[in-house]
């Protein structure tokens, strides 16, 4: 007998578990000759895991979080994620993906804070520059007004001195 036929015979053996996954069939022995599943898959068949409502799960994960603009919000979400994972209400793979997304969010916070700081600096600079410009215009207008008054006063004095 070649090795290929030996493997196919062991997979078709009725005393093996008949549970199949995307990776193939379970290779564990069945509970007994009349059972079609191993002890693990028989237990899963008896007590199928009920999946929670996605809306309820999202509400429990997010809690009072409005946005993820600070580390506290991300930390709160991670804490809620650990609770849900410990209660086995969320799949391990989903928890890993969400934890990775939290890592990306945390890594994006410092550049976001720098961007906000630069915007504040630019706004302060713009406000200061605008105020300086307005002050210079006011000084110029005051100086012109003062020059006009002194010219008018000089003209009056010249007219007064010409009159007998």
C-alpha positions in Angstrom: 0.0 0.0 0.0 1.4 3.4 -0.9 1.4 6.3 1.7 -1.3 8.2 -0.1 -3.9 5.4 0.1 -3.0 4.9 3.8 -3.8 8.5 4.6 -7.1 8.5 2.6 -8.1 5.3 4.4 -7.5 6.9 7.8 -9.5 10.0 6.9 -12.4 7.9 5.7 -12.4 5.7 8.8 -15.9 6.0 10.4 -14.4 5.9 13.9 -12.8 9.3 13.3 -14.5 12.7 14.0 -16.5 13.9 11.0 -16.2 17.6 11.8 -14.7 19.6 8.9 -13.1 23.0 8.8 -11.5 25.0 6.0 -8.2 23.2 6.8 -9.8 19.8 6.4 -11.3 17.2 8.6 -10.7 16.7 12.3 -8.4 13.7 12.9 -9.3 12.9 16.4 -11.0 9.6 17.2 -14.8 9.7 17.7 -16.2 9.2 21.2 -17.4 5.7 20.4 -18.4 3.6 17.3 -21.9 5.2 17.1 -20.7 8.8 17.6 -19.6 10.9 14.7 -17.7 13.5 16.6 -14.7 13.6 19.0 -15.2 14.8 22.5 -14.4 18.5 21.7 -16.7 18.7 18.7 -19.5 16.8 20.4 -19.4 19.3 23.2 -19.5 22.2 20.6 -22.5 20.5 18.9 -24.4 20.2 22.2 -23.6 23.8 23.3 -23.2 26.0 20.3 -21.7 29.3 21.1 -24.3 32.1 20.8 -23.0 35.1 19.1 -23.9 38.4 20.7 -25.8 41.1 18.8 -23.2 43.2 17.0 -24.9 46.4 18.1 -24.9 45.4 21.7 -21.3 44.3 21.5 -20.3 47.6 19.8 -22.1 49.6 22.5 -20.3 47.6 25.2 -16.9 48.0 23.6 -17.3 51.8 22.9 -19.0 52.7 26.1 -18.9 56.5 26.4 -16.1 56.9 23.9 -17.0 59.7 21.4 -13.7 59.7 19.5 -10.2 58.3 19.8 -8.4 61.6 19.9 -6.6 60.8 23.2 -4.8 57.9 24.8 -7.4 57.6 27.5 -10.1 56.8 25.0 -8.0 54.2 23.3 -7.1 52.7 26.7 -10.8 52.6 27.8 -11.6 50.8 24.5 -8.8 48.3 25.1 -10.0 47.6 28.6 -13.5 46.9 27.3 -12.0 44.7 24.6 -10.2 42.6 27.2 -13.4 42.2 29.2 -15.3 41.0 26.1 -12.5 38.6 25.2 -12.4 37.2 28.7 -16.1 36.6 28.6 -15.6 34.9 25.2 -18.1 37.3 23.6 -15.6 38.3 20.9 -13.5 36.0 18.8 -9.7 36.0 19.5 -8.9 37.0 15.9 -11.3 39.9 16.0 -9.8 41.0 19.3 -6.3 40.9 17.8 -7.4 43.0 14.8 -9.1 45.6 17.1 -6.0 45.7 19.4 -3.8 46.3 16.3 -6.1 49.2 15.2 -5.8 50.6 18.7 -2.0 50.5 18.3 -2.3 52.4 15.0 -4.5 55.0 16.7 -2.0 55.4 19.5 0.8 55.8 17.0 -1.1 58.5 15.2 -1.7 60.6 18.3 1.7 62.4 18.6 1.7 63.6 14.9 -1.9 64.7 15.4 -0.9 66.7 18.5 2.0 68.3 16.6 -0.4 69.3 13.9 -2.8 70.9 16.4 0.1 72.7 18.0 1.3 74.1 14.7 -2.2 75.3 13.9 -2.4 77.1 17.2 1.0 78.7 16.6 -0.1 79.7 13.1 -3.3 81.2 14.5 -1.4 83.0 17.2 1.0 84.3 14.6 -1.8 85.4 12.4 -3.6 87.2 15.3 -0.3 88.9 16.3 0.5 89.9 12.8 -3.0 91.3 12.3 -2.8 93.2 15.6 0.6 94.7 14.6 -0.8 95.7 11.2 -3.8 97.4 12.7 -1.6 99.2 15.2 0.7 100.4 12.4 -2.3 101.6 10.4 -3.7 103.4 13.4 -0.3 105.1 14.1 -0.1 106.1 10.4 -3.5 107.6 10.4 -2.8 109.4 13.7 0.4 110.7 12.3 -1.3 111.9 9.1 -4.1 113.5 11.2 -1.4 115.2 13.4 0.4 116.4 10.2 -2.8 117.8 8.8 -3.6 119.7 12.0 -0.1 121.1 12.2 -0.3 122.2 8.6 -3.7 123.8 9.2 -2.3 125.6 12.3 0.7 126.8 10.3 -1.6 128.1 7.6 -3.7 129.9 10.1 -0.7 131.5 11.7 0.6 132.6 8.3 -2.8 134.1 7.4 -3.0 135.8 10.8 0.5 137.3 10.4 -0.4 138.8 7.0 -3.4 140.6 8.3 -2.8 144.1 9.7 
